[in-house]
Every structure is written in structure tokens, then in C-alpha cells.
Amino acid sequence: MADLAIIGGTGLTTLKNLEITRHEPMQTPWGEPSGPLVYGHVGHSEVVFLARHGPQHTIPPHRVNYRANLWALREAGAQQVIAVAAVGGIRAELQPGILSIPDQIIDYTWSREHTYFESDLSEVTHIDFTRPYSEELRQALITAARDSGVPLVDGGVYAATQGPRLETAAEIDRLDRDGCSIVGMTGMPEAALARELGLAYAHCAVVANRAAGRGTETITMEDIEASLAAGMETVRRLLETVLPVLLPPA
């Protein structure tokens, strides 16, 4: 059983000291997850990976089956989830390549399947979402970043937008007024579903670009991909430091 899960891109399975052991397709009451679960060992401890957008990155953010993804990870034994995602930087200090470990989130998405508690209920169920991220897991990531020399911003508000288009400059101005520091398209309902399942969950957000209107040039996918490639190298350094701390001993 894998106590720790990482949601992100397929490139994260190339970590130092990580031995991939198997790929396992899953079925859940909520349908199929984005792809097979990828299991690996760091030392004698097991970790499981899931590519949020599918093995070939073909699932857009508004079509990700978040319910199936989180359910599959819990069925695999995960109790902790590190969610790696690309974001745009709204605040000036959040330049491309910087990592952000947010402590709050605002949901601007709509029409996504966002809860497990919607039918066949014995009673109406509400979850406390005052603090949407696990503080213990956040602090583990922050400590690992400092130990590995990774540039990181501690705290901030993640704005979860619908996508798949990028935002207008006016929309980013609104998010800024709302107190948001980064913007992405996959933060919700993923974080809330993790809370419904009782999973400790934290975001490791990679700033891939300055948000609309915050830079001087048109945002291109080529620039985003270049920044993201460098940012993911930083994420790998961070994960290589934090995994031995978070994974239970054999």
C-alpha cells in the first residue's frame, strides 16, 4: 500500500532513487481515473503517481475526472497527496520558475463534478474547509525546499479558474483584488474532494508564466513550456528531499 500519492505530470516519475515497479489501471464508482496508477519505491517505501491530464496530457482541466482520481488514490492506500500543478503568477514576487505552497484557495470554476456527497445520503454532509490544505504537509514541503535550496514562496491564495483558456487581464485584476496570488485550472474540486475523503493534501504550484496583464508580452505556450520544464526540475529536487521524510519506514 502506498501511503503517499503525487498528482502531476508523467515526468515526475524520473526522480532520483525512485524505482518504478508497476502500472495499475483502476476502476472506481465514479468512472476511470485519468490514467493508470504508477507505483514506485524510494528505498523500501512505496509511493504512487497519477498523471492528472492523462499519460499523454490529453485531458483538459475542466474534463479531468477529479472524483475518480482521488478515489483511486485512496483505494491504493494513500493518506497524503502532493498535488503538483502549473500556475500563473499574479503577485510580483511570483516569477516563472518559482514554487508556491499556497495556504488558501478560491474556487471560480463551474459545472464540475465537485463532491461525493450528492445522492443516496442518509443525511446531508458538510466538510470544514476553513483551511483547505494540510498544514503538516505544507510545512514538510517548505522545509524540504529550504533544505534543498529551492526558491519558494510560502503561503498565498490559489485562484482556481475554469479553463481551458487563459484569463483576460481584467479577470486577473479581479483575482488580484480578491486577494489571489497565483492562478491555475486544476486546484478545485481536487482539494475539496481530498478533504471529503480525509486525505492530507497540499499544493506544490510551479509558476510557469506571469498572469495576463502582469508581463509585457503575449503569453505563448512555447514560453510556458520552457518555464515549466525548468520549474519541474526544481520540483524534482524538492520531491527528492521530501519523500524520504514523508514516506513511512519499511
DRENLUM-220411 format. One line per 3 residues: number of its first residue (from 1); their letters; for each residue y, z, x of N, C-alpha, C. Coordinates in Angstrom, 1 decimal. Example, Ala and Ser with C-alpha at 12.3 -4.5 7.8 and 13.67 -1.06 7.14 Angstrom:
% DRENLUM-220411
1> AS> -5.7/7.8/13.2/-4.5/7.8/12.3/-3.3/7.8/13.2 | -2.2/7.1/12.8/-1.1/7.1/13.7/0.0/7.9/12.9
***
This chain:
% DRENLUM-220411
1> MAD> -1.2/0.0/0.8/0.0/0.0/0.0/1.3/0.0/0.9 | 2.2/-0.8/0.5/3.5/-0.9/1.3/4.6/-0.1/0.7 | 5.0/1.0/1.4/6.0/1.9/0.8/7.4/1.3/0.8
4> LAI> 7.6/0.3/1.7/9.0/-0.3/1.9/8.9/-1.8/1.6 | 9.8/-2.2/0.8/10.0/-3.7/0.5/11.3/-4.2/0.9 | 11.3/-5.4/1.4/12.6/-6.1/1.7/12.7/-7.4/0.9
7> IGG> 13.8/-7.5/0.2/14.0/-8.7/-0.6/15.1/-9.5/0.2 | 14.8/-10.8/0.4/15.8/-11.6/1.2/15.2/-13.0/1.4 | 15.6/-13.6/2.5/15.1/-14.9/2.9/13.8/-14.9/3.7
10> TGL> 13.2/-16.0/3.8/11.9/-16.1/4.5/12.1/-15.8/6.0 | 13.3/-16.1/6.5/13.5/-15.9/8.0/13.3/-14.4/8.4 | 13.4/-13.5/7.4/13.3/-12.1/7.8/11.9/-11.7/8.2
13> TTL> 10.9/-12.5/8.0/9.5/-12.2/8.4/9.3/-12.5/9.9 | 10.4/-12.8/10.7/10.2/-13.1/12.1/10.7/-11.9/12.9 | 10.6/-10.7/12.4/11.1/-9.5/13.1/10.2/-9.2/14.3
16> KNL> 10.8/-8.6/15.3/10.1/-8.2/16.5/9.1/-7.1/16.1 | 7.9/-7.1/16.6/6.8/-6.1/16.4/6.3/-6.2/14.9 | 6.6/-7.2/14.2/6.1/-7.4/12.8/4.9/-8.4/12.9
19> EIT> 3.8/-7.9/12.4/2.6/-8.8/12.3/2.3/-9.1/10.8 | 2.5/-10.4/10.5/2.2/-10.8/9.1/0.7/-10.8/8.9 | 0.2/-10.2/7.8/-1.2/-10.0/7.6/-1.7/-10.9/6.4
22> RHE> -0.9/-11.0/5.4/-1.4/-11.8/4.3/-0.3/-12.2/3.3 | -0.5/-13.2/2.5/0.3/-13.6/1.4/-0.4/-13.4/0.1 | 0.2/-12.8/-0.9/-0.5/-12.5/-2.1/0.4/-12.9/-3.3
25> PMQ> -0.1/-13.9/-4.1/0.5/-14.3/-5.3/0.4/-13.2/-6.3 | 1.3/-13.0/-7.2/1.3/-11.9/-8.2/1.6/-12.4/-9.6 | 1.1/-11.8/-10.6/1.4/-12.0/-12.0/1.9/-10.6/-12.5
28> TPW> 2.9/-10.6/-13.4/3.4/-9.4/-13.9/3.6/-9.6/-15.4 | 3.8/-8.5/-16.2/4.0/-8.6/-17.6/5.3/-9.4/-17.9 | 6.1/-9.6/-16.9/7.4/-10.3/-17.0/7.4/-11.7/-16.4
31> GEP> 6.2/-12.2/-16.1/6.1/-13.5/-15.6/5.8/-13.5/-14.1 | 6.0/-14.6/-13.4/5.7/-14.7/-12.0/7.0/-14.3/-11.2 | 6.8/-13.6/-10.1/8.0/-13.4/-9.2/8.4/-14.7/-8.5
34> SGP> 9.4/-14.6/-7.7/10.0/-15.8/-7.0/9.0/-16.5/-6.1 | 8.0/-15.7/-5.6/7.1/-16.3/-4.7/6.0/-15.3/-4.4 | 5.0/-15.6/-3.5/4.0/-14.6/-3.1/4.6/-13.5/-2.3
37> LVY> 4.0/-12.3/-2.5/4.4/-11.2/-1.6/3.9/-11.4/-0.2 | 4.7/-11.2/0.8/4.3/-11.4/2.2/4.1/-10.0/2.8 | 2.9/-9.6/3.2/2.7/-8.3/3.8/2.6/-8.4/5.3
40> GHV> 3.1/-7.3/5.9/3.1/-7.3/7.4/3.0/-5.9/7.9 | 2.7/-5.7/9.1/2.6/-4.4/9.7/3.6/-4.2/10.9 | 4.2/-3.1/10.9/5.0/-2.7/12.0/4.3/-1.4/12.6
43> GHS> 3.7/-1.6/13.7/2.8/-0.6/14.2/1.6/-0.5/13.2 | 1.4/0.8/12.7/0.3/1.0/11.8/0.8/1.0/10.3 | 2.1/0.8/10.1/2.6/0.9/8.8/2.9/-0.4/8.1
46> EVV> 2.7/-0.5/6.8/2.8/-1.8/6.1/4.2/-1.9/5.4 | 4.7/-3.1/5.4/5.9/-3.5/4.7/5.7/-4.8/4.0 | 6.4/-5.0/2.8/6.2/-6.2/2.0/7.5/-6.9/1.9
49> FLA> 7.5/-8.2/1.9/8.7/-9.0/1.8/8.6/-9.9/0.6 | 9.7/-10.2/0.0/9.8/-11.2/-1.1/11.0/-12.1/-0.9 | 10.9/-13.4/-0.9/12.0/-14.3/-0.9/12.6/-14.4/-2.2
52> RHG> 13.8/-13.9/-2.4/14.4/-13.8/-3.7/14.6/-15.2/-4.4 | 14.9/-16.2/-3.6/15.2/-17.5/-4.2/13.9/-18.5/-4.0 | 12.8/-17.9/-3.7/11.6/-18.7/-3.5/11.4/-19.1/-2.1
55> PQH> 10.1/-19.4/-1.7/9.8/-19.8/-0.4/10.6/-20.9/0.2 | 11.0/-21.8/-0.6/11.8/-23.0/-0.2/13.3/-22.9/-0.6 | 13.7/-21.7/-1.1/15.1/-21.5/-1.5/15.5/-22.4/-2.6
58> TIP> 14.7/-22.5/-3.7/15.0/-23.4/-4.7/15.4/-22.8/-6.1 | 15.4/-21.5/-6.1/15.7/-20.8/-7.4/17.2/-20.3/-7.4 | 18.0/-20.8/-8.2/19.4/-20.4/-8.2/19.6/-18.9/-8.7
61> PHR> 20.7/-18.3/-8.4/20.8/-16.8/-8.7/20.6/-16.5/-10.1 | 21.1/-17.3/-11.1/21.0/-17.0/-12.5/19.6/-17.3/-13.1 | 18.7/-17.9/-12.3/17.4/-18.2/-12.8/16.3/-17.3/-12.1
64> VNY> 16.7/-16.5/-11.1/15.8/-15.6/-10.5/15.1/-14.6/-11.5 | 13.8/-14.5/-11.5/13.1/-13.6/-12.4/13.2/-12.2/-11.8 | 14.3/-11.5/-11.9/14.5/-10.2/-11.3/13.5/-9.2/-11.8
67> RAN> 13.2/-9.2/-13.1/12.2/-8.2/-13.6/10.9/-8.4/-13.0 | 10.4/-9.6/-12.9/9.1/-9.8/-12.2/9.1/-9.4/-10.8 | 10.2/-9.7/-10.1/10.3/-9.4/-8.6/10.2/-7.9/-8.4
70> LWA> 11.0/-7.1/-9.1/11.0/-5.7/-8.9/9.6/-5.1/-9.3 | 9.1/-5.6/-10.4/7.8/-5.0/-10.9/6.7/-5.3/-9.9 | 6.7/-6.5/-9.4/5.6/-6.9/-8.4/5.7/-6.0/-7.2
73> LRE> 6.9/-5.7/-6.7/7.1/-4.8/-5.5/6.6/-3.4/-5.8 | 6.9/-2.9/-7.0/6.5/-1.6/-7.3/4.9/-1.6/-7.4 | 4.3/-2.6/-8.0/2.9/-2.7/-8.1/2.2/-2.7/-6.7
76> AGA> 3.0/-3.3/-5.7/2.5/-3.3/-4.4/2.6/-2.0/-3.7 | 3.2/-1.0/-4.3/3.3/0.3/-3.8/4.7/0.7/-3.2 | 5.6/-0.2/-3.3/7.0/0.0/-2.8/7.7/1.2/-3.5
79> QQV> 8.3/2.1/-2.7/9.1/3.1/-3.2/10.6/2.9/-2.8 | 10.8/2.1/-1.7/12.1/1.9/-1.2/12.3/0.4/-1.1 | 13.5/-0.1/-1.4/13.8/-1.5/-1.4/15.1/-1.8/-0.7
82> IAV> 15.0/-2.6/0.4/16.2/-3.0/1.1/16.5/-4.5/0.6 | 17.6/-4.7/0.0/18.0/-6.0/-0.6/19.0/-6.6/0.4 | 18.6/-7.7/1.0/19.4/-8.5/1.9/20.0/-9.7/1.1
85> AAV> 21.3/-9.8/1.2/22.0/-10.9/0.5/23.2/-11.4/1.2 | 23.5/-12.7/1.0/24.8/-13.3/1.5/25.9/-13.0/0.5 | 27.1/-12.7/1.0/28.2/-12.4/0.1/29.5/-13.0/0.7
88> GGI> 30.5/-13.1/-0.1/31.8/-13.5/0.4/32.7/-12.2/0.6 | 33.5/-12.3/1.6/34.4/-11.1/1.9/35.7/-11.2/1.2 | 36.0/-10.2/0.5/37.3/-10.2/-0.3/38.3/-9.4/0.6
91> RAE> 38.0/-8.3/1.1/38.9/-7.5/1.9/39.0/-8.0/3.3 | 40.2/-7.8/3.9/40.5/-8.4/5.2/39.5/-8.1/6.3 | 39.0/-6.9/6.3/38.1/-6.4/7.3/36.7/-7.1/7.2
94> LQP> 36.4/-7.7/6.1/35.1/-8.3/5.9/35.0/-9.8/6.3 | 35.0/-10.0/7.6/35.0/-11.3/8.1/33.5/-11.8/8.2 | 33.3/-13.2/8.3/32.0/-13.7/8.4/31.2/-13.1/9.6
97> GIL> 30.0/-12.7/9.3/29.1/-12.1/10.3/29.0/-10.6/10.2 | 30.0/-10.0/9.5/30.0/-8.5/9.4/28.9/-8.2/8.3 | 28.3/-7.0/8.5/27.4/-6.5/7.5/28.2/-5.4/6.6
100> SIP> 27.8/-5.4/5.4/28.4/-4.4/4.5/27.3/-3.6/3.8 | 27.4/-2.3/3.7/26.4/-1.5/3.0/27.2/-0.9/1.8 | 27.3/-1.6/0.7/28.2/-1.1/-0.4/27.7/0.2/-1.0
103> DQI> 28.6/0.9/-1.6/28.1/2.2/-2.4/28.4/2.1/-3.9 | 29.0/1.0/-4.3/29.2/0.8/-5.7/29.1/-0.7/-6.1 | 28.9/-1.0/-7.4/28.7/-2.4/-7.8/29.4/-2.5/-9.2
106> IDY> 29.9/-3.7/-9.5/30.5/-4.1/-10.8/29.8/-5.3/-11.2 | 29.2/-5.3/-12.4/28.5/-6.5/-13.0/29.3/-7.4/-13.8 | 29.5/-8.6/-13.3/30.2/-9.7/-14.0/29.3/-10.8/-14.5
109> TWS> 28.0/-10.5/-14.5/27.0/-11.5/-14.9/26.9/-11.5/-16.4 | 26.2/-12.5/-17.0/25.9/-12.5/-18.4/24.6/-13.3/-18.6 | 24.0/-13.0/-19.7/22.8/-13.7/-20.3/21.5/-13.5/-19.4
112> REH> 21.6/-12.7/-18.4/20.4/-12.5/-17.5/19.5/-11.4/-18.2 | 18.2/-11.6/-18.0/17.2/-10.6/-18.5/17.4/-9.3/-17.6 | 18.0/-8.3/-18.1/18.5/-7.2/-17.3/17.9/-5.8/-17.5
115> TYF> 16.9/-5.7/-18.3/16.3/-4.4/-18.5/14.8/-4.5/-18.9 | 14.1/-3.5/-18.5/12.7/-3.4/-19.0/12.6/-2.7/-20.4 | 13.7/-2.0/-20.8/13.7/-1.2/-22.0/14.3/-2.0/-23.1
118> ESD> 13.6/-2.9/-23.7/14.1/-3.7/-24.8/13.2/-3.9/-26.0 | 12.0/-3.6/-25.9/11.1/-3.8/-27.0/9.9/-2.8/-26.9 | 9.2/-2.5/-28.0/8.1/-1.6/-28.1/8.4/-0.3/-27.5
121> LSE> 9.6/0.2/-27.8/10.0/1.5/-27.3/9.7/2.7/-28.3 | 9.3/3.8/-27.7/9.1/5.0/-28.5/10.5/5.7/-28.8 | 11.4/5.4/-27.9/12.8/5.9/-28.0/13.7/5.1/-27.2
124> VTH> 15.0/5.1/-27.5/16.0/4.3/-26.7/16.1/5.0/-25.3 | 16.1/4.2/-24.3/16.1/4.8/-22.9/17.4/4.4/-22.2 | 18.1/5.3/-21.6/19.3/5.1/-20.8/19.0/5.6/-19.4
127> IDF> 19.5/4.9/-18.4/19.4/5.4/-17.0/20.7/5.8/-16.5 | 20.8/6.8/-15.6/22.0/7.2/-14.9/22.2/6.2/-13.8 | 23.4/5.5/-13.8/23.7/4.5/-12.8/25.1/4.8/-12.2
130> TRP> 25.4/6.1/-12.2/26.7/6.6/-11.6/26.8/6.1/-10.1 | 25.7/6.4/-9.4/25.6/6.0/-8.0/24.5/5.0/-7.9 | 24.8/3.7/-7.9/23.8/2.6/-8.1/22.9/2.5/-6.9
133> YSE> 23.2/3.0/-5.7/22.4/2.8/-4.5/21.9/4.2/-4.1 | 20.7/4.1/-3.4/20.2/5.3/-2.8/21.0/5.7/-1.6 | 21.6/6.9/-1.6/22.4/7.3/-0.5/21.6/7.6/0.7
136> ELR> 20.4/8.1/0.5/19.5/8.3/1.7/19.2/7.0/2.4 | 18.9/5.9/1.6/18.6/4.6/2.2/19.8/4.0/2.8 | 21.0/4.2/2.2/22.2/3.7/2.7/22.5/4.3/4.1
139> QAL> 22.3/5.6/4.2/22.6/6.3/5.4/21.6/5.9/6.5 | 20.4/5.6/6.2/19.4/5.1/7.2/19.9/3.8/7.7 | 20.4/2.9/6.9/20.8/1.6/7.4/22.1/1.8/8.2
142> ITA> 23.0/2.6/7.8/24.2/2.8/8.6/23.9/3.4/9.9 | 23.0/4.4/10.0/22.6/5.0/11.3/22.0/4.0/12.2 | 21.1/3.2/11.6/20.4/2.1/12.4/21.4/1.1/12.9
145> ARD> 22.4/0.8/12.1/23.4/-0.2/12.6/24.2/0.4/13.8 | 24.6/1.6/13.7/25.3/2.3/14.8/24.4/2.3/16.1 | 23.1/2.7/15.9/22.2/2.8/17.0/21.9/1.4/17.7
148> SGV> 22.0/0.4/16.9/21.7/-1.0/17.5/23.0/-1.8/17.8 | 24.1/-1.2/17.6/25.4/-1.8/17.9/25.8/-3.0/17.0 | 25.3/-2.9/15.7/25.6/-3.9/14.7/26.9/-3.6/14.1
151> PLV> 27.8/-4.6/14.0/29.1/-4.4/13.3/28.9/-4.3/11.8 | 29.4/-3.2/11.2/29.1/-2.9/9.8/30.3/-2.2/9.2 | 30.4/-2.4/7.9/31.4/-1.7/7.0/30.7/-0.8/6.1
154> DGG> 30.9/0.5/6.2/30.3/1.5/5.4/31.0/1.6/4.0 | 30.3/1.4/2.9/30.9/1.5/1.6/31.6/0.3/1.1 | 32.1/0.4/-0.1/32.7/-0.8/-0.7/32.1/-1.1/-2.1
157> VYA> 32.7/-2.0/-2.8/32.2/-2.4/-4.1/31.7/-3.8/-4.1 | 30.5/-4.0/-4.5/29.9/-5.3/-4.7/30.2/-5.9/-6.0 | 30.9/-7.1/-6.1/31.1/-7.8/-7.4/30.0/-8.7/-7.6
160> ATQ> 29.2/-8.5/-8.6/28.1/-9.4/-8.9/28.5/-10.5/-10.0 | 28.6/-11.7/-9.5/29.1/-12.8/-10.4/27.9/-13.7/-10.8 | 28.2/-14.6/-11.8/27.1/-15.3/-12.4/26.6/-16.4/-11.5
163> GPR> 27.5/-17.2/-10.9/27.0/-18.3/-10.1/26.4/-19.4/-11.0 | 25.9/-20.5/-10.5/25.7/-20.7/-9.0/27.0/-21.2/-8.3 | 28.0/-21.5/-9.1/29.3/-22.0/-8.5/29.9/-20.8/-7.8
166> LET> 30.8/-21.2/-6.8/31.6/-20.1/-6.1/32.8/-19.9/-7.0 | 33.5/-18.8/-6.8/34.6/-18.3/-7.6/35.9/-19.1/-7.4 | 36.8/-19.0/-8.3/38.2/-19.6/-8.1/39.0/-18.5/-7.4
169> AAE> 40.1/-18.9/-6.8/41.0/-18.0/-6.1/41.5/-16.9/-7.1 | 41.8/-17.4/-8.3/42.3/-16.4/-9.3/41.2/-15.4/-9.7 | 40.0/-15.8/-9.7/38.9/-14.9/-10.0/38.7/-13.9/-8.9
172> IDR> 38.9/-14.3/-7.7/38.8/-13.4/-6.5/40.0/-12.4/-6.6 | 41.2/-12.9/-7.0/42.3/-12.0/-7.1/42.0/-10.9/-8.1 | 41.4/-11.3/-9.2/41.0/-10.3/-10.3/40.0/-9.3/-9.7
175> LDR> 39.0/-9.8/-9.0/38.0/-8.9/-8.4/38.6/-7.9/-7.5 | 39.6/-8.4/-6.7/40.3/-7.5/-5.8/41.1/-6.5/-6.6 | 41.7/-6.8/-7.6/42.5/-5.8/-8.5/41.5/-4.8/-9.1
178> DGC> 40.3/-5.3/-9.3/39.3/-4.4/-9.9/38.7/-3.4/-8.8 | 39.1/-3.6/-7.6/38.6/-2.8/-6.5/37.4/-3.3/-5.7 | 37.0/-4.5/-5.9/35.8/-5.1/-5.3/36.2/-5.5/-3.8
181> SIV> 35.2/-5.3/-2.9/35.4/-5.7/-1.5/34.6/-6.9/-1.1 | 33.4/-7.1/-1.8/32.6/-8.3/-1.5/32.1/-8.9/-2.8 | 31.7/-10.1/-2.8/31.3/-10.8/-4.0/30.0/-11.6/-3.7
184> GMT> 29.0/-11.4/-4.6/27.7/-12.1/-4.5/27.2/-12.4/-5.8 | 26.0/-13.1/-5.9/25.5/-13.5/-7.2/24.1/-12.9/-7.5 | 23.6/-12.1/-6.7/22.3/-11.5/-6.9/22.2/-10.0/-7.1
187> GMP> 23.3/-9.3/-6.9/23.3/-7.9/-6.9/22.9/-7.2/-8.2 | 23.1/-8.0/-9.4/22.7/-7.5/-10.7/22.0/-8.6/-11.4 | 20.9/-8.3/-12.1/20.5/-6.9/-12.5/19.5/-6.3/-11.5
190> EAA> 19.4/-6.8/-10.3/18.4/-6.3/-9.4/18.5/-4.8/-9.1 | 19.8/-4.3/-8.9/19.9/-2.9/-8.6/19.6/-2.0/-9.8 | 20.0/-2.5/-11.0/19.7/-1.7/-12.1/18.2/-1.6/-12.5
193> LAR> 17.5/-2.7/-12.3/16.1/-2.8/-12.5/15.3/-1.9/-11.6 | 15.8/-1.9/-10.3/15.2/-0.9/-9.3/15.3/0.5/-9.8 | 16.5/0.8/-10.3/16.7/2.2/-10.8/15.8/2.5/-12.0
196> ELG> 15.7/1.5/-12.9/14.8/1.7/-14.1/13.4/2.0/-13.6 | 12.9/1.4/-12.5/11.6/1.6/-12.0/11.5/2.8/-11.1 | 12.6/3.5/-10.8/12.5/4.7/-10.0/12.4/4.4/-8.5
199> LAY> 12.9/3.2/-8.1/12.8/2.7/-6.7/14.1/3.1/-6.0 | 14.0/3.6/-4.8/15.2/3.8/-3.9/15.7/2.4/-3.5 | 16.9/2.1/-3.7/17.4/0.7/-3.5/18.8/0.7/-2.8
202> AHC> 18.9/-0.2/-1.8/20.2/-0.3/-1.1/20.4/-1.7/-0.7 | 21.7/-2.1/-0.7/22.1/-3.5/-0.3/22.4/-3.5/1.2 | 21.9/-4.6/1.9/22.4/-4.9/3.2/23.1/-6.3/3.0
205> AVV> 24.4/-6.3/2.8/25.1/-7.6/2.5/25.6/-8.2/3.8 | 25.4/-9.5/3.9/25.8/-10.3/5.1/27.0/-11.1/4.6 | 28.2/-10.9/5.2/29.4/-11.7/4.9/29.2/-13.1/5.5
208> ANR> 29.0/-14.1/4.6/28.8/-15.5/5.0/30.1/-16.3/5.1 | 31.1/-15.8/4.3/32.4/-16.6/4.2/33.5/-15.7/3.7 | 34.7/-16.1/3.9/35.8/-15.4/3.2/35.8/-15.9/1.8
211> AAG> 36.0/-15.0/0.9/36.0/-15.4/-0.5/37.2/-16.4/-0.8 | 37.1/-17.1/-2.0/38.0/-18.1/-2.3/39.5/-17.6/-2.3 | 40.3/-18.3/-1.6/41.7/-17.9/-1.5/42.0/-16.9/-0.5
214> RGT> 41.0/-16.4/0.2/41.2/-15.4/1.3/41.2/-16.1/2.7 | 40.8/-17.3/2.7/40.8/-18.1/4.0/41.8/-19.2/3.9 | 41.9/-20.0/4.9/42.8/-21.1/4.9/42.2/-22.5/4.7
217> ETI> 40.9/-22.5/4.5/40.2/-23.8/4.4/39.3/-23.8/3.2 | 38.9/-25.0/2.8/37.9/-25.2/1.7/36.6/-24.6/2.2 | 35.9/-23.9/1.3/34.6/-23.3/1.6/33.6/-24.4/1.5
220> TME> 32.8/-24.6/2.6/31.8/-25.6/2.6/30.4/-24.9/2.9 | 29.4/-25.5/2.4/28.1/-25.0/2.6/27.7/-25.0/4.0 | 28.2/-25.9/4.8/27.9/-26.0/6.2/28.4/-24.8/6.9
223> DIE> 29.7/-24.4/6.6/30.3/-23.2/7.2/29.5/-22.0/6.8 | 29.2/-21.9/5.5/28.4/-20.7/5.0/27.1/-20.6/5.8 | 26.4/-21.7/5.9/25.1/-21.7/6.5/25.2/-21.3/8.0
226> ASL> 26.2/-21.8/8.7/26.4/-21.4/10.1/26.7/-19.9/10.2 | 27.6/-19.4/9.4/27.8/-17.9/9.5/26.6/-17.1/9.1 | 25.9/-17.6/8.1/24.7/-16.9/7.6/23.6/-16.8/8.7
229> AAG> 23.5/-17.9/9.4/22.5/-17.9/10.5/22.8/-16.8/11.5 | 24.0/-16.7/11.9/24.4/-15.7/12.9/24.3/-14.3/12.2 | 24.7/-14.2/11.0/24.6/-12.9/10.3/23.1/-12.4/10.1
232> MET> 22.2/-13.3/9.9/20.8/-13.0/9.7/20.2/-12.5/11.1 | 20.7/-13.0/12.2/20.3/-12.4/13.5/20.7/-11.0/13.6 | 21.9/-10.7/13.1/22.3/-9.3/13.1/21.5/-8.4/12.1
235> VRR> 21.1/-9.0/11.0/20.2/-8.2/10.0/18.9/-8.0/10.7 | 18.4/-8.9/11.4/17.1/-8.7/12.1/17.2/-7.5/13.1 | 18.3/-7.5/13.8/18.4/-6.4/14.8/18.5/-5.1/14.0
238> LLE> 19.2/-5.0/12.9/19.3/-3.8/12.1/17.9/-3.4/11.6 | 17.1/-4.3/11.0/15.8/-4.0/10.4/14.8/-3.6/11.5 | 14.9/-4.2/12.7/14.0/-3.8/13.8/14.2/-2.3/14.2
241> TVL> 15.5/-1.8/14.0/15.8/-0.5/14.3/15.4/0.5/13.2 | 15.6/0.0/11.9/15.5/1.0/10.8/14.0/1.0/10.3 | 13.2/0.0/10.5/11.9/0.0/9.9/11.0/1.1/10.5
244> PVL> 11.0/1.3/11.8/10.2/2.5/12.3/10.6/3.8/11.7 | 11.9/3.9/11.4/12.4/5.2/10.8/11.9/5.4/9.4 | 12.0/4.3/8.6/11.7/4.4/7.2/10.2/4.3/6.8
247> LPP> 9.4/3.6/7.6/8.0/3.5/7.3/7.3/4.7/7.6 | 6.4/5.1/6.7/5.6/6.4/6.9/4.6/6.2/8.0 | 4.3/7.3/8.7/3.3/7.2/9.8/1.9/6.8/9.2
250> A> 1.1/6.2/10.0/-0.3/5.9/9.5/-1.1/7.1/9.3
***
